[in-house]
């Protein structure tokens, strides 16, 4: 008989997002590189509410959140949350989108 050992490792965030201040209209990438086994799932939240990945928002396989053509309404606290059967982890960053100087 062959015994097989499966080692699970907790979901961890290896590269957390960082605070960003950017002019309106720019594109933003917030990193959230993660690891763990089994492979963790990832969700992004803005001000505590899950983000819908459509239109200007997308998530890369690495976990990075991309926001295209940022506008002032994108300003807020973004949370990257990863989890698997072993553990969960989260990291937050603030995004400030500045309007055109008046």
C-alpha positions, -999 to +999 in steps of 0.1 A: +000+000+000+011+035-007+005+063+018+000+097+003+005+129+024-010+161+013+003+192+030-019+222+030-005+256+035-025+287+047-036+314+023-012+343+027-007+377+010+029+379-003+027+413-018+000+435-003-017+465-020-003+500-012-018+534-008-021+553-040-028+590-048-034+595-085-049+620-110-083+614-124-083+594-157-052+573-149-051+535-147-042+519-114-028+485-105-031+474-068-011+443-062-023+414-040+001+385-048-010+355-027+000+319-021-013+288-003-024+253-010-050+245-020-050+276-042-068+304-023-098+323-037-096+361-038-121+388-035-117+426-036-138+450-016-142+487-018-153+504+015-164+469+027-186+460-002-175+433-028-164+448-061-181+437-093-155+429-119-169+445-150-163+475-171-133+494-157-124+468-130-106+436-135-084+411-115-053+394-129-044+358-121-017+373-097-045+389-077-038+424-088-068+448-092-067+470-122-089+501-125-090+518-159-098+555-163-101+562-126-125+588-114-132+606-081-159+580-072-132+553-071-116+570-040-119+547-010-104+518+010-097+487-011-094+453+007-079+422-009-091+391+009-078+356+002-089+323+017-085+286+015-095+257+037-066+264+061-067+301+067-077+335+054-058+368+051-066+404+041-048+436+034-061+471+028-049+502+009-064+536+003-069+550-032-073+587-036-083+600-071-077+637-074-098+658-098-085+684-121-071+715-103-097+742-101 
